[in-house]
Structure formats: C-alpha cells, structure tokens
C-alpha cells in the first residue's frame, strides 16, 4: 500500500500487477503454487475510450488497491507469502 501512495504522489500509472509467492527459495506466480483458480489475481488496467489521464490514474490506483487487498486475504487464508510486482507506465 505504501508503493501505491508513492505512485499516487508521483502520478505513476499502475498498468497491472502480478502476484507472486515463494517456493523453495524461488519466486513463482502465486497461482502456480496456490492453484490455477487464482490466475485472476494477476490484473491489468487498460485506459478506457474517452477516459482522461487524471481519471485513468485514479482508476488504475483503485484497481491495484482492490487487487492487493484481495490477494492479501487469499494469501492469509492459505497461509502463504504474497508478493506484488507492479507494471507501470
């Protein structure tokens, strides 16, 4: 969440993100460890037609925040480590 605050402050678009977890000291996509049903945790946020840059920035940060909260809840339920990689503009 701190990274999102920094992105908001610096007006950095979060185009998407990948949720990773750790297995045997290596990082892998979380769904590879948690199960294919969790592929949806990786997300993207494309600019909508006629959406101005300011609204796109706000929406991209909101989508990222919701995705992070969702991934955190699931990682806690599974008792697994959750790491996030942001794709930025």
N, C-alpha and C positions, 0 to 999 in steps of 0.2 A: 504494500500500500504506500510505503514511502516513495518507491520508484514512481508510482502514479502521481503523487503530489509533485515530485520534481518534474515529471513530464508536463503536468498541467502548468506549472510555473514557467517552464521554458517553452511552452506551446508546441510540444512534440506529439505528433500523431502516433497512436498505437494502432498499427495496421492489423495486428493479430498477435497470437501468442501460442506457444507450445508448453504443455505441461509435462514435466519430466519427473522421474523417480530414480532411485538408486538401487542397483542390484550388483552385488559382489564388487562394490567399489567403482562401478561404472554408471554413468548416466544413460538412461534409455527413456523413450517415450513412455509415459505412465501407463497408457493402455496396453503396452506390451507386457507389463507386469501385473496390472490390475484386471485386465480383460478387455477384449475388443469392444464391449458395450460402453467403454469410457472414451472411445475415439472422439466423441463430440466435445470433450473438454478442451481440445485444441480449437482455437477460434480465429476468425478473421472479421474485419470490419471494413467493407468497401464503401466508398463515397457514393451517396445516393444522387440520382439525377436531380439537378437544380438545387443541391444542398450547398450552402456556402461554407467556406473553410472554417469559420468560427463554430458553426453548428456541427460540422463533421468532427472537429477536435473534441468538442464536448461529448458527442455521442461515442466516439472511439474510446474515450476515457471511461465512460459509463459502462460500455460493453466489456471492457477489460476488467473493471471493478467487479461486475457481476460474475464474470468467468473465474476470477481469482477466488471470490467467496465460495462459489460452487465447488471448485477444485479443492479448496481447503476443507470444506465439510466432508467431502468424499474421502480425502486422504486421512482425516481424523477417524472416520468410520472404519476404514481399512487398516488403520494404524501404520500408514506408510508415509515416507518422506515425499514432500511435494515441492518441486522447484519450477519456476516460471521463466521462460525466455520470451522477451518481447520482440516483436518485429516492428521496427519504427520507420518513419519516413525520413 
